[in-house]
Amino acid sequence: MTIFVFFKRTIMLKEERQQTILNEVELHNRVLLTDIAETLDVSIDTIRRDVKELDTERKLRKVHGGAISLGFTTNSARNTNIYAIDEKIKIAQKASTLLKDGGVIFIDGGTTCLELARMIPENLEITCFTLSLPVAMELTAKPNVTVIFIGGQISKESQISIGANAIHNLSEIKVDYSFIGTGYVDSTYGMTEFDWDIVQLKKAVIKAAKKTVLLCISEKLNSQHRYKTCDINAINTMITELPPENKLLNSFRNHDIRIL
């Protein structure tokens, strides 16, 4: 008697694969094709075809070597493509309680920081530095906010100033608070990114601030990437959409940082 044994190989369907790509792009704003290919254990050509198809369907934007979210690139009054918008608004509301009349602050680029810019009260007199074109444009509508744009080479993808000039300009200021985002954060490995140039910018921002406030949705907790921005103790306050006592924040409570 002949016995046939069939082995079922688990293969991710294209729809599942593309949804995973979209989830990663929405969470981190930008991803590399090589990272996604490694995560999904498929060829980079397969991921490249998926990204091209998603770009054609206007679900993300294809860029050299990767993809970025539409919410990260579109500058509009209220972009409906922003991922986890309710969570980001909640974070911005918490962050806005730190703002005081006469203060000098820095607001980073990214969708959560843009929500903070929108939250600044019309009657608040404050000076705000930023590298972000969308943040700067949002702040120009605030009559009592003095907006100082830190110049440099403009990244067409993220719409922020980058490069040596931007880093030099940051070295010549000192702000009360810097409100920054991150691609990845972990209580042990600190803040990390996959882009070396962005890491250098964030290091300069942290150095330019008396206190640094990290704005971060909880989905990014306990994640890490290639290049380190700083240890977790380099930030003074971390704000998520979660209540401060949430158990997901337990590992961060072991460090000398304030959690809101």
C-alpha positions in Angstrom: 0.0 0.0 0.0 1.3 3.4 -1.0 0.8 6.3 1.5 0.9 9.8 0.2 1.7 12.5 2.7 0.9 16.1 1.8 2.7 18.9 3.4 0.8 22.2 3.5 3.1 25.2 3.2 1.9 28.4 4.7 2.0 31.1 2.1 0.7 34.6 2.7 -1.8 35.6 0.1 -1.2 38.8 -1.8 -4.0 40.6 -0.1 -2.6 39.7 3.3 0.9 40.7 2.2 -0.3 44.1 1.0 -2.3 44.7 4.1 0.8 44.1 6.2 2.7 46.6 4.0 0.0 49.1 4.5 -0.1 48.5 8.3 3.7 49.1 8.5 3.6 52.2 6.4 0.7 53.7 8.3 2.4 53.0 11.7 5.9 54.2 10.9 5.1 56.7 8.0 7.9 55.3 5.9 9.3 51.8 5.3 12.1 50.2 3.4 11.4 47.5 0.8 14.3 45.4 2.1 12.8 45.4 5.7 9.4 44.4 4.5 10.8 41.6 2.3 12.8 40.3 5.2 9.8 40.4 7.6 7.5 38.6 5.2 10.2 36.2 3.9 9.6 37.0 0.2 11.7 38.5 -2.5 12.3 42.2 -2.8 10.9 42.0 -6.3 7.6 40.7 -4.9 7.4 43.6 -2.4 8.4 46.1 -5.2 5.4 44.8 -7.3 3.1 45.1 -4.3 4.2 48.6 -3.5 3.8 49.7 -7.1 0.3 48.3 -7.2 -0.6 50.0 -3.9 0.8 53.2 -5.2 -1.4 52.9 -8.3 -4.4 52.4 -6.1 -3.4 55.5 -4.2 -3.1 53.6 -0.9 0.5 54.8 -0.3 3.3 56.6 -2.2 6.2 54.7 -3.7 9.6 56.3 -3.2 13.1 55.2 -3.9 13.8 52.1 -1.9 10.6 52.1 0.0 7.2 53.6 0.5 5.6 56.4 2.6 2.1 57.0 3.8 -0.3 59.4 2.1 -1.0 61.0 5.4 2.7 61.8 5.8 3.0 63.6 2.5 -0.3 65.4 2.0 -0.5 68.9 3.5 -4.2 69.8 3.9 -6.4 71.4 6.4 -7.4 68.0 7.8 -6.0 65.0 6.1 -8.4 62.0 6.3 -5.6 59.6 5.5 -3.8 60.1 8.8 -3.4 56.8 10.6 -4.7 56.5 14.2 -5.9 60.1 14.1 -8.0 59.8 17.3 -5.1 58.5 19.3 -2.8 61.3 17.9 -5.4 64.0 18.8 -5.5 62.6 22.3 -1.7 62.8 22.6 -1.7 66.3 21.2 -4.3 67.4 23.8 -2.1 66.1 26.6 1.0 67.8 25.1 -0.8 71.1 24.8 -1.2 71.3 28.6 2.6 71.8 28.8 2.5 75.0 26.8 2.8 78.4 28.6 2.6 82.0 27.6 6.0 83.4 26.6 7.4 79.9 26.1 9.9 78.9 23.4 9.3 75.5 21.9 10.3 73.2 19.0 7.8 71.1 17.2 9.1 68.2 15.1 7.7 66.9 11.8 5.2 64.1 11.6 1.5 63.7 11.9 1.3 63.6 15.7 3.4 66.8 16.0 1.2 68.4 13.4 -1.9 67.7 15.6 -0.1 69.5 18.4 0.5 72.5 16.2 -3.3 72.5 15.5 -4.0 72.4 19.2 -2.1 75.6 20.2 -4.8 78.0 21.5 -5.4 81.2 19.4 -4.6 83.4 22.4 -1.4 81.8 23.5 1.7 83.9 22.9 4.6 81.5 22.2 7.6 81.2 19.9 7.9 78.0 18.0 10.9 76.7 16.0 10.2 73.9 13.5 11.9 72.0 10.7 8.6 70.9 9.2 6.9 72.8 6.4 3.4 71.5 7.3 3.9 72.5 10.9 5.1 75.9 9.9 2.2 76.5 7.6 -0.3 75.4 10.3 1.3 77.8 12.8 1.2 80.8 10.5 -2.6 80.8 11.1 -2.0 81.3 14.8 -2.0 85.1 15.4 0.0 85.0 18.6 2.6 82.4 17.6 6.0 83.6 16.3 7.1 81.0 13.8 10.8 80.4 13.1 11.5 77.9 10.3 14.9 76.2 10.6 16.2 76.1 7.0 18.2 73.5 5.2 17.7 71.1 2.3 14.0 70.2 2.1 13.2 66.5 2.0 10.4 66.1 -0.6 9.2 62.9 1.1 8.8 64.1 4.7 8.6 67.9 4.0 11.2 68.8 6.6 14.6 70.5 6.6 17.5 68.1 6.6 21.3 68.1 6.3 24.3 70.0 7.8 22.7 73.5 7.6 19.6 72.4 9.6 21.8 70.7 12.2 24.0 73.8 12.5 21.0 76.0 12.9 19.7 73.8 15.7 23.0 74.0 17.5 22.5 77.8 17.9 19.1 77.7 19.7 17.9 76.6 23.1 14.2 75.9 23.7 12.1 75.2 26.8 10.5 72.1 25.3 11.1 70.1 22.1 8.1 68.0 21.1 9.4 65.1 18.9 8.2 61.9 17.3 10.0 58.7 16.6 9.7 55.7 14.3 10.5 53.2 17.1 10.9 53.3 20.9 11.9 50.6 23.4 12.5 51.0 27.2 15.8 49.1 26.8 17.1 50.2 23.4 15.7 53.8 23.5 14.6 55.7 20.4 15.7 54.4 17.0 15.1 55.1 13.3 16.1 53.4 10.1 17.3 56.7 8.5 20.8 57.9 9.7 20.2 61.5 8.6 17.0 61.7 10.7 18.8 60.3 13.7 21.4 63.1 13.4 18.6 65.7 13.2 16.8 64.3 16.3 20.1 64.3 18.3 20.5 68.0 17.5 16.9 68.7 18.5 17.3 66.9 21.8 20.6 68.8 22.5 18.8 72.1 21.7 16.1 71.6 24.3 16.0 72.1 28.1 13.4 69.3 28.2 12.4 66.8 25.5 8.9 65.5 25.1 8.2 62.3 23.1 4.8 62.0 21.4 4.2 58.4 20.5 1.2 56.2 19.8 1.3 53.0 21.9 1.6 50.7 18.8 5.2 51.9 18.5 6.2 50.9 22.0 8.7 48.0 22.4 10.0 48.3 18.8 13.4 49.1 17.5 15.4 49.6 14.3 19.0 50.1 13.0 20.2 53.5 14.2 19.9 54.8 17.8 18.7 58.4 18.4 19.1 58.3 22.2 18.6 56.3 25.4 15.2 56.5 26.8 16.5 58.6 29.8 17.4 61.4 27.3 13.8 62.3 27.1 12.0 64.0 30.1 8.4 63.1 29.2 6.7 60.5 27.1 3.1 61.0 26.0 0.9 58.3 24.6 -2.8 58.0 24.1 -2.9 55.5 27.0 -3.6 56.3 30.7 -0.3 56.7 32.5 -1.0 53.7 34.7 -1.5 51.3 31.7 0.5 48.1 32.0 2.0 48.6 28.6 4.0 51.4 30.0 5.4 49.4 33.0 8.8 49.0 31.5 9.2 52.7 30.9 8.3 53.5 34.5 11.6 52.0 35.6 13.4 55.0 34.0 13.6 58.5 35.1 11.0 59.9 32.8 7.6 61.4 33.3 4.7 59.5 31.6 1.5 61.3 30.6 
